[in-house]
Amino acid sequence: MVNGDTQNEKLMDHFRIDPEENFVLSDYATTWAGTEEIRQLNEKGLKKELKKYIKSNLKQLTQAQELLWASNRRSLLIIFQAMDAAGKDSTIKHVMTGVNPQGVDVHSFKAPSSEELDHNFLWRYWQRVPQRGRIGIFNRSYYEEVLIVKVHPEILESRPIPYGLRGDSFWSARYEDINAMEEHLCRSGTVVLKFFLNVSKEEQKQRFLERLKNPEKHWKFSESDIEERKYWNGYMEAFEDCIRATSTPWAPWFVIPADDKWKMRALVSMIITEKIQSLDLKYPEVSEEKHRNLMKIKEKLERE
């Protein structure tokens, strides 16, 4: 898709949300023309090229994952947030298929249990933060607590939160808590990558219709998807407020155009690969004594 580290860095900068800027979601398109070489391809050639690029990145990601596991110093938390049908599941599938499943944990968070509600709003997510050496993927995350809960205030009213804590500063306090949690994770060696897959309302409609027309995809459709679509503008405002408040130097947001799934997957693949390769990880070095012992074992095996 792109040639050279400089080109990749420019792309990352283009989609990364600068904490210093006044982020406005409508300024970010849901489509992307692509690099110059991409624009020269027809639709069939484009899909083929992007598949090949993702496969190439997967090889690099697999090697980087092995190094992450072996060094046991860092971990990677990847967060996906989006409207329904934006492509979270398929992106995770295509970008991560082939990496060692023993080193990757994927979590999709449903409605919290009564036990989880009796703790602070971040508690259940802390239980799933990746261990050193591992990659953790959150398909939706603690950001739902400042998205769907904000769009549907009745959810908040049903929760056992002290009434004195529900004032005007409630949401800003939650953003601060999230930023503090992510800063702590980064200071402890966890890299936090956050992707908002930015799909248009019209493209969501077309994907819903595809699911309804295909019996094999009916299982993926929920009537609640249509109900939530009514709150589109509210969600866009909530995403804008959230991204503006929580894109930080230590855990920035990447807003990825999602109307074209293959371009979206290629961008996500590139960013993940570039980030994990930038960690400058090294394989553990063994002592001289252990090295001598290993060489003796090698010689014995070779003489068999």
N, C-alpha and C positions, 0 to 999 in steps of 0.2 A: 504493500500500500504506500509506504513512504521509504525514502532512502536516507540513511544516516541518522546519527544521534541528534544532530542539530535540528533536523526536520521534526523528529519526534518531540523534542523539547518545545519547539514552537507550537506544535499541536496541543501539547499538554497545557501550555500557558494560555492557549486560546479558549480551552474549555474549563480551565480552573477558575474558580471564583475568587477574585482578589479580596481579602478581608477589608481592604481600605476603600473599595469602591462601593457606591450606593447601588446595590444589586436590584435590578428590576427584571422580573422574569420575562416579561413581554419583549425585552430586548434580545432574547435568546431564541433563535429559530428552532423549530422541531425538525427541520431538514438540514442537510449539509451537502454541498456540491462535491466535496472531496478535494483531494490534491489534484494537481495538474494531470498526472498520469491516470487518475481515476476518471476524470472528466472526459478523457479521450476514449473510454471503453463503452461499448453498448451494454444493454442490460444483462445479456447472457455472459459476456466477457467479464463484466463487473463482478457478478456473483462468484464466478470461477476464481477470479483474482483475489477477492476478499476471503474466500474459503482457504485458498492456498496461504494467504498471509496469516490467518488465524492458526492454521496448522503449524506454520513455521514458528509463530510465537509460542505455541503450546510446547514445542520441543525445548525452547529456551526456558519457559516457565517450569517445565518438569525438572530440568537441570537445576534451576534456581531453588525449587522446592526441596530437592535433595540436599542442597547446600544449607538451606534454612534449617532442615531437620538435623543434619549432622552437627552444625555449629551450636544449636540449642541455645542461642543468645537472643534471638529476636522472634517475633510472631507478627502475623498480618491479619488484620480485621478488615473485611470488605463489606460495605453496607450498600444495599440497593433499596432505593425508595422510588416510587412511581405511582401513577394512576393505574387502574386495572387495565390489562391487555397491552401494557407498554412493552412487555417482553422480558421481565425479570427472570422468569424460569428458564426460558430458552437461552438467554444470555449466559446464565450460570452453566447450563448444560454444554453449550458450544465452546465457551471459553475455558472451562475447567475439565472437560472430558479428556481423560488420558493422564492426568496427574495422579499420583499415588493416593488412593482413597484413604489410606491409613493416616495421612497427614493433613486431611481436610475435613472440616465439620461444617455442614450446612444446616442452618436453623431457620424455620419459618414460624413466626410467633402468632399464635391465635389469641382469642380473647383471654385475658388473665384469669387465673383461678382465684378462689376466695382466699387461699393462702397467700398468693402473690399480691392481692389487693391489700392485705394487711401489713405489707412492707412498703418501703418507699418505691416510687415509680421506676427506679432504675434497678432495683434489687434482682428481678428475675433475669435481666440481661447480663448482669455481672456473673451469673452462674454459667454463662455460655461464652464468655470471653476466651479466646484461644490461648492454650498453653504455649510456652516457649517452644519454638521449632515447628509450630503448626500454623495452618491457615484456617481462619474462621470466616464463614460467610453468613451474614444476616439478610435473609430475604424478608424485608421489612424489619423494623427494629424499634429501639426506644424512641425514635422520631415519631412513631405513631402517636405518642403521648402528647405531641404538640401539633399534630396534624388532624387525625380523625377526632381526637378528643376536643380539639379546638373548634372544628367544624360542627361537631355535635355536642354542645354544652350539656345536654341532658345526661351524657355518659359521666361527666364529671360530677354532676349532682347526685348520681347514684353511688358514688364512691365514698368510703369512710375517711374523707379528708377534713381536718378541723376547719370550721367555718371561717375562723379568723385568718386563714391562709389563702382565701379565695378572692383577694382584692385585685386592684388594678395591676399590681406588680407580679401577679401569679405567673404569667407566661414568660416574662423576662427572667424571673427567678428560675424557671425550668430551663431556659436556654443557658443560663449561667451554670446550672448544675451539670448539664450535658457537656458544656465546654470544659468544665473542671474535670469531669470523668475522663474525657478524651485526652486532656493534657496529662493527667496522671498515667493513663495507659501509654502514651508516647514516651513519657519520662521513664517508664518501666521497661521499655523495649518493644512495645507493640506499635506497629505502623497502622494508622487508620486511614483507609481509602473510602470515600463516600461518593456514590454515584446517584444523581437524579436523572432518570431516563425520561426525557422530555417529549412526550407524545402529544399530538394535537387532538382536539375533540373530534374532528372529522375522521382522523385515522383510527381512533378508538372505535367509532361507530362502525367503520368498515370491518374491523377485526371482530367486533361483536357479531356482525352479520355473517361473517365467514364461519364462526362457531355455530351459529344457528342453522346455517345451511348444510353443515356437515354433521351427520349423526354421530360420527366418531369423536367429535369435539363437544358434544352436548354436555358431557360430564364436567367440562371446564367452565360451563356457564352457570352463573347464579343470578337469580332475580334481583338480588341485592346489588349486583353490578349496575343494573339499570337505575335502581333507586339512588345509588351514590352519584350517578352521572348528573342527577338533578342539582347536585351541590358543586358542580364543576368550578364555578367562579369562587366559591368559598375555599375550595381546595387550592386553587391557584394562589389566592391571597395567603393562605396558611403556608404553602411551600415557599413563597417569596419571603415572608417574614422569617421563617425558619432558616432558610439558606443564608439570608442576610445576617442573621444573628449568630449563626454557628459555623460559618466558613472561617476558619482560623488558620494562622500560620502553621500550626502543628497538625491540623486535620481539616484541610480545605475540601470544599465540595467541587465535584466535576459535573457540570450540566451537559448531558450528552443528547444530541438530537436523536429521537427514537422512531421517527416515521419510517425510516429505512432500516430494517432489522440488521442486515448484514453490515452496513456501515457502522451502526451502533455497536455491534459485537466486536468489530475490528478495532474501534477506538478504545473500548473497555479492555480488550486483550492487550493492546499496546501499552496502555497506562499501567496496568497491573504488572506486566513484564518489565517495563522500564523501572518501575518503583522498586520491585524486589531485587533487580540487578544492581540498583544504586546503593544497596545496603553494605556493599563491600564485605560480604561474609567470607569466611575462610574455613576450610576443613580443619578440624582439631589436629594438632601436632602431638605425636606420641613421644615419649621419652626415648633417649638413646638406648637405654636398656631394653625397652619393649621393642624398639626397632631391631636390635640385634637378635632378640628372640624370634621375631617374625621372620627374619631372614634365614634363621636356622630351620624353622618350620618349612619355609619355602624350599630350601635345599633338600630336606627330607622327602617332601612331596615329589620333587623333580627326579629323585633317585628311585622312586617306586617303579 
